[in-house]
Amino acid sequence: MIDLSRDTPESGGPPQYELFVGLFAQVHEGLFDYIFSLLPHYSDAEDVFQRTSIVLWQKFADFRPGSSFLAWACRVAFYEVQNFRRTARRDRLRFNDALLAQLADERDVAPEGRRLRRDLLLDCIAGLTADQRELLRRAYQGPTSIRQLAEELHRSAQTIYNRLNHIRRALFECVESASQPPPPKS
């Protein structure tokens, strides 16, 4: 455990806030990705990320130097996600606790691979038609349900689900093909 009371500029050690900020700066993107993988809405992930950041600072004395700061931060974030889910009643999609725990256990905390896949996904989204991008935006970024979106577009909800499924499949295939190494030259 880090003893905050003994770490002063006079003692020759770095102030704990500098140590915290340095460690946090290295992992903040991976930590956000982890939180977003457990919550269906970007804005919810942002809220939980902010709360997690505060809790990490408050509990920094519990961090064991030499251990993985990202793993410790993700453990704290997991509990913050659970707390958010218990208190938030506006979510359209909720994971049960067993599924959330499984996702957290299986989640790879190496940020490089996630960052690459996210960048590939953004490239693939840019390759969609304007109508497809707009449908994705309205379905996933707004507070509107699929049923309400279908009514606004004068379509059936099943049609919207089918279109979204088609777009998701195309994005998955695009990311998968872009992430495969090129075949060796003969």
N, C-alpha and C positions, 0 to 999 in steps of 0.2 A: 504494500500500500504506500501511496505517496503521502508524506507528512507535509501538509501545506504550511504548518506553523514554523517549520525550521527552514523553509526555502525562501530566503530573503536575499536581496542584493548584497547585504553585508556578509552573508554566510558563503558567498562565492557561487552559489547555485543559481541556475536560471529561474526567474520568477515563473511560477506555475502557469500563469495565464499565457506566457510565451510558449511554454512546452505544450499546453493544451491547443493553442492556436496552430502551432506547427503540425501537430498530429492531426488535428481536425481538418486542416487545409489539404492534407494528403489523401484523406478518405471521404471528404464530404460528397463527392460525386457518386462514389460507390455506395455510400450510405443512403443517399436519396434513391438511387436505382433499386436498392434492396427494399426500401419502404414502398416505393411505387409498385414493385412486384407483388406486394401483399394487399394493395388497395386498388380498387377499380377506377378511381378518378384522380386525375393529376392534381386538382386543387386540394383534395383531401390529403394526398401525399405531401404536398407543400406544407399544409397545416401541421401534420404529424412530424415532418422533418424539423420545423421550427420548434415545436415542443420538445422533440428529442434533443435538439441542440442545447436547449436550456437545461434539460435534465442531465445531459452529459457533463456540462460544466459544473452543475451542482454536485454530481456524484464523482467528479474527477479524482477525488482523494481515494476512491475505491479501485481505481485502475492500477493494475500491477505492471510497472515498467518491465519491458522485455517481452511481454505478451502482445498479441495482436490487438492493436487499438481498434481496427475495423471490426474484428470479431466481437469485441466487448461492446462497441457502439451498436452493432446489429442486435445483440442480445437486449440492450436497453431499448432499442427501436421496436423490437418485437413486442415488448410489454406496452409500449406507447401505442402501437397499432391495436393491440387488444383493448386497451383502455378507450381508444377512439371509437372502436366498433361498438363497445358497450354503451357509450354515451350518444353516438350519432344515430339518429333515427331517420335521416333523410336519404340514406343510401338506397339505391335501387337494387344493388347486388350485394349480398352479404355472404361471406364464407363462414362455414361453421368452424369452431375452434380446432377440431381435429384436422381439417383441410388446411387451415392457416398454419398450424404447427408443422404439418408435412411440407408445405411450401417453404417455410422458413428453414427446415432441416435440409431440404434438397437444394436450396438456393446456393449457388456458387458465389462466394464473396470476392472473387477476382474481378476487379472492375474493367480490365482491359477487354476481355471478351464481350462483356455487356456493352461497353462503349462502342466497339466495332459493330456489333449487331444493331445497336440503336442508330448509328450513322448509316448503315446499310438500309435500315427500315426507312429512314428519312429520305434517302435517295429513291427507294422504291415508291414511296408515297408521292414524291415529286413526279414520278412517271405515270401516275394515274391521271385519268381525265379530270377536268375541273368539277364535273358533276359527282364523280366518285369521291374526290377529296371533300367536297361540300357535305355529302352524305355522312362521311366518317366524322367530320367536325361536328355536325349537328347531333349525331348519335352518341358521341363519346365526350364532348366537351360541354354540352349544354345541360340544363336541368330537365329537359324534355324527355319523356318516356318514349319508347318505340311506338306505342299506340298513339300518343299525341302527334309524333312526327309523321306517322302514316296518315292521320287525319289532315294535317297541314298540307301534305303532298298529294292528297286525294288518291291514296293507294291503300291496299290492305296491309295490316301489320306483317302478315306472312311474306308479302312481297318485299317489304323492307328488310326483314330478317334474311330472306334469300339473297337479296342484293349485298347485304353486309357480309354474309357468309362467303359469297363469291369473291368479294374484295379482300377479305381476310385470307382466303386460300391463295389468291394471286399474290398478296404481299408475302405470305409465308414462303411460297415457291420462289419468289424473287430474292428474298433474303437468303434462303438456302442455297440457291444457285450462285449468288454473288459471294457467299462465304466459302464455297468450295475452292480448293486450290486448282489452278489451271492444270490440265493434263500435261504430262511430260512431253517434251518435243523429241521426235524421233529422227 
